[in-house]
Amino acid sequence: MEKKIFIISETDQGNSSQETFELISFARELSCGQLPTIILLGSGIEAQAKDLSEKTGCDTVAVMGNHLGLFNTQAYAHAIMDILPPKTPLWVCLPHTSMGYDLAPLLAVSLNAACITAVDGIHSGALSRSIYSGRFIVDIIPQTPTVVVTVLSGAFESFAPEIPLPGSIRMVQASLPALTSKTLGIQEPMHRDSTLKDAEVIVSAGRGVGKKENMDLIKELAALFPKSAVGASRQVCDSGWLEYRHQVGTTGQTVAPKLYIACGISGAIQHVSGMKKAQTIIAINIDPNAAIFHVAHICIVEDLVSFIPILIEEMNNCSS
């Protein structure tokens, strides 16, 4: 029996997050092109549900209730379980965010399902994910009729059909379950930088930059691109050259920009796992044996302190 696919939409400041549209791409690859059903939870989400349906063409179920205005694992799981068809093979897909990896295990237990987290690819019907900080890639084939999956941000392109036909919209009033916890509020973390997540070009600095004063070169280069941001390796943040909100990698943010310029970055697995999905990677490093060159599309063996000013000058000349 073919499995139905549901994705759980995440809301970011009143709008569906970028990860929601990436989940649709994941679901379509999983099902050979079929659109999933979107479950949207919250309070006062009628307009958001209509917008999702029109933008994606997916059938959308809006599950509403005042107790769903703020994320609560128990409340969300209860509301989702009321929507999912019983005794039916399912894929339930969530973003690998704080919401997704909090909610996924509870849903998996409730559904007696396999739970596969941090998926970043699909190969020959198997779900792929990295383990041991990116040192190994494993392919996983679930053995249960129902599977709960979390998908890494940036692992799949955002779904954007040219002229979608609006999907159906179903409004459901959620029942209020007995909860053992209550969400009092949500506070954005200090170290999150939304510009990294949304940037089309990221210029990242590693220990090879040499000293804090050279960070001005990185910022100047980034400023030449529209919709750009400055990233960093953990060593740069640990040294105090940039705040931790700029960190890319397993202990920072996972990004997938159109262009990623790695400046003085050695290519440690912990960093590469956070940026390897970039469409084009340019690496500048004085060490010809740097591991970053194994993932880069364009490799420049040069002292970045000498090279970047020349690059900036040439780019300015081309734009003038």
C-alpha atoms as one frame of an Amber mdcrd trajectory, in Angstrom:
protein
   0.000   0.000   0.000   1.342   3.414  -0.952   2.056   5.568   2.073   0.328
   8.892   2.483   2.699  11.765   3.223   1.998  14.484   5.747   4.324  17.357
   6.565   4.112  19.454   9.711   4.489  23.123   8.854   6.542  25.342  11.126
   5.555  28.967  11.586   8.133  31.758  11.687   6.725  35.119  12.812   3.299
  34.424  11.347   4.535  32.904   8.096   5.376  29.372   7.079   9.111  28.843
   7.475  11.530  28.117   4.640  11.876  24.592   6.031   8.192  23.969   5.263
   8.804  24.479   1.541  11.968  22.343   1.719   9.866  19.569   3.279   7.529
  19.663   0.275  10.507  19.068  -2.034  11.614  16.186   0.181   8.116  14.691
   0.145   7.844  14.967  -3.653  11.179  13.187  -4.124  10.045  10.541  -1.668
   6.782   9.963  -3.553   8.008  10.447  -7.134   6.340  13.820  -7.574   3.148
  13.623  -5.536   2.276  16.535  -3.307   1.955  15.932   0.443  -0.774  17.105
   2.805   0.312  19.985   5.015  -0.735  20.143   8.666  -0.602  23.676  10.022
  -1.137  24.278  13.740  -1.764  27.514  15.581  -4.223  30.201  16.517  -5.736
  32.558  13.934  -4.044  30.770  11.028  -6.821  30.946   8.442  -4.949  33.405
   6.196  -1.699  31.466   6.538  -3.430  28.239   5.509  -4.931  29.929   2.442
  -1.515  31.350   1.522   0.136  27.910   1.856  -2.503  26.270  -0.309  -2.190
  28.917  -3.029   1.618  28.952  -3.060   2.144  25.198  -3.057  -0.990  23.531
  -4.429  -0.932  21.192  -1.441  -4.032  20.166   0.475  -3.798  21.926   3.833
  -5.331  21.070   7.182  -5.412  24.047   9.555  -5.655  22.817  13.144  -6.707
  25.744  15.311  -6.928  26.411  19.026  -5.827  29.059  21.483  -3.650  26.453
  23.216  -1.752  25.960  19.929  -0.675  29.597  19.646   2.674  28.733  21.239
   4.470  25.477  20.582   3.888  22.802  23.209   5.008  19.269  22.435   2.092
  17.521  24.112  -0.545  19.852  22.668   0.882  19.635  19.127   1.268  15.846
  19.247  -2.321  15.398  20.469  -3.673  17.687  17.735  -1.660  15.955  15.012
  -2.708  12.482  16.132  -6.350  13.553  15.814  -5.727  14.448  12.142  -3.648
  11.489  10.966  -5.709   8.608   9.544  -5.612   5.574  11.866  -4.107   2.223
  10.848  -2.784   3.649   7.582   0.866   3.536   6.427   2.199   7.066   6.648
   5.202   9.292   6.229   5.137  12.110   8.794   7.789  14.708   7.968   9.038
  17.536  10.172  11.888  20.053   9.902  14.981  19.200  11.945  14.530  22.259
  14.131  13.918  22.593  17.860  10.225  21.998  17.156  10.822  19.004  14.896
  13.279  17.041  16.972  11.230  17.689  20.114   7.985  16.539  18.516   9.183
  13.665  16.313   9.984  11.077  19.043   6.609  11.557  20.739   4.780  11.144
  17.433   6.846   8.053  16.617   5.968   6.407  19.930   2.294   7.290  19.524
   2.249   5.870  15.972   4.439   2.843  16.736   6.650   4.166  13.965  10.326
   4.316  13.065  11.923   7.684  13.817  14.739   8.839  11.525  16.244  12.230
  12.285  18.515  14.730  10.486  17.888  13.259   7.028  19.763  15.094   4.271
  19.192  12.946   1.195  17.345  10.106  -0.533  19.335   7.406  -2.358  17.653
   4.475  -4.111  14.711   4.530  -1.738  16.845   4.840   1.383  17.026   7.878
   3.629  20.553   9.232   4.069  22.045  11.048   7.020  25.516  11.715   8.377
  26.777  10.331  11.680  29.773  11.012  13.924  29.872  14.734  13.021  29.759
  13.996   9.308  32.548  11.407   9.202  30.218   8.742   7.778  27.062   8.696
   5.676  24.472   5.990   6.386  21.510   4.908   4.239  18.495   3.805   6.265
  15.508   1.780   5.065  12.692   1.870   7.643  11.005  -1.446   8.458   7.713
  -0.093   9.857   4.553   0.859   7.929   4.648   4.376   9.389   7.779   6.504
   9.541   8.461   9.825  11.268  11.277  11.814   9.671  13.040  15.085  10.456
  14.841  16.760   7.533  17.885  19.004   7.867  17.454  22.652   6.903  18.978
  23.369   3.514  19.209  19.718   2.479  16.501  20.178  -0.186  15.610  23.185
  -2.320  12.490  25.128  -1.439   9.456  24.043  -3.438   8.226  26.834  -5.707
   5.874  25.758  -8.523   5.417  28.229 -11.367   1.605  28.344 -11.424   0.205
  26.096  -8.679  -3.450  25.153  -8.554  -4.648  25.869  -4.988  -5.108  22.771
  -2.884  -8.070  22.144  -0.631  -8.234  23.736   2.826  -9.816  22.074   5.847
 -10.284  23.983   9.083 -10.334  21.882  12.257 -10.913  23.061  15.804  -8.528
  21.159  18.070  -9.744  19.658  21.317  -8.020  20.778  24.508  -6.191  17.830
  26.092  -5.010  17.564  29.679  -1.445  18.893  29.605   1.303  18.351  32.153
   3.213  21.414  30.925   2.389  24.875  29.651   4.396  27.104  27.327   4.709
  30.569  28.870   6.530  32.255  25.987   9.137  31.878  23.289  12.381  33.821
  23.272  14.651  33.933  20.231  18.161  32.638  21.038  20.895  35.241  21.221
  23.120  33.370  18.781  20.712  32.920  15.913  21.384  35.059  12.859  18.529
  34.875  10.393  20.686  36.603   7.765  22.877  33.484   7.598  19.868  31.283
   7.016  18.407  33.560   4.337  21.621  34.707   2.621  22.294  33.764  -0.986
  26.024  34.421  -0.546  28.017  33.633   2.601  31.644  34.641   3.061  33.057
  32.619   5.959  36.239  33.114   7.944  38.423  30.438   9.479  41.493  30.417
  11.664  43.593  31.039   8.536  42.389  34.658   8.524  45.230  35.131  11.001
  43.951  37.828  13.333  40.827  39.752  14.259  41.867  42.835  12.301  41.746
  40.827   9.060  38.045  40.199   9.581  37.473  43.577   7.904  38.547  41.951
   4.613  35.915  39.251   5.029  33.195  41.795   5.775  34.255  43.999   2.863
  34.124  41.068   0.456  30.689  40.010   1.708  29.389  43.553   1.301  30.001
  43.387  -2.461  27.217  40.800  -2.873  23.492  41.482  -2.475  21.711  39.365
   0.127  24.988  38.273   1.712  26.159  37.397   5.215  29.387  36.730   7.096
  29.920  33.253   8.510  32.651  31.697  10.605  34.213  28.492  11.830  34.031
  27.605  15.505  37.675  28.584  16.042  36.933  32.131  14.866  34.001  32.432
  17.272  35.956  30.842  20.141  38.691  33.421  19.541  36.176  36.245  19.879
  36.658  37.529  16.331  32.938  37.103  15.599  29.877  36.352  17.713  28.629
  32.761  17.852  25.539  33.678  15.842  27.849  33.646  12.785  29.034  30.077
  13.363  28.447  27.500  10.621  28.726  23.784  11.344  27.428  20.979  13.530
  27.452  23.193  16.638  26.354  26.263  14.663  23.953  26.675  11.772  23.375
  24.547   8.682  23.268  26.703   5.545  22.762  26.124   1.818  23.426  29.397
  -0.034  23.947  29.783  -3.757  27.587  30.734  -3.124  29.807  29.918  -0.134
  33.293  31.453   0.026  35.461  29.736   2.637  38.389  31.952   3.608  41.180
  30.342   5.608  38.978  27.406   6.626  40.793  24.081   6.943  37.762  21.933
   6.194  37.131  20.111   9.452  34.180  17.737   9.259  32.310  19.742  11.912
  32.319  22.823   9.662  31.843  21.101   6.296  28.711  19.279   7.490  27.062
  22.674   7.965  27.774  24.093   4.484  28.331  21.208   2.057  24.888  21.723
   0.472  25.894  25.135  -0.934  25.386  25.268  -4.708  28.897  26.618  -5.352
  31.792  26.510  -2.895  34.934  28.599  -3.364  37.819  27.895  -0.988  40.789
  30.191  -0.414  43.594  28.617   1.588  47.380  28.839   1.595  47.664  25.094
   2.278  47.292  23.090  -0.978  46.439  19.986   1.067  43.611  21.614   3.049
  40.624  19.297   3.452  38.256  22.078   2.355  39.495  21.587  -1.222  37.850
  18.144  -1.299  34.376  19.742  -1.181  35.110  23.017  -2.980  34.126  23.550
  -6.606  36.778  26.253  -7.066  40.082  25.974  -5.175  42.395  28.949  -4.739
  45.795  28.267  -3.158  46.869  31.703  -1.996  47.408  33.858   1.058  43.951
  35.349   1.554  45.347  38.578   3.006  47.009  39.188  -0.360  44.327  37.653
  -2.566  41.124  39.140  -1.167  42.130  42.815  -1.667  42.919  42.023  -5.326
  39.576  40.226  -5.691  37.721  43.158  -4.134  39.497  45.604  -6.452  38.673
  43.545  -9.556  35.018  43.202  -8.534  34.753  46.941  -7.958  36.287  47.589
 -11.376  33.787  45.255 -13.036  30.813  46.975 -11.390  31.946  50.519 -12.157
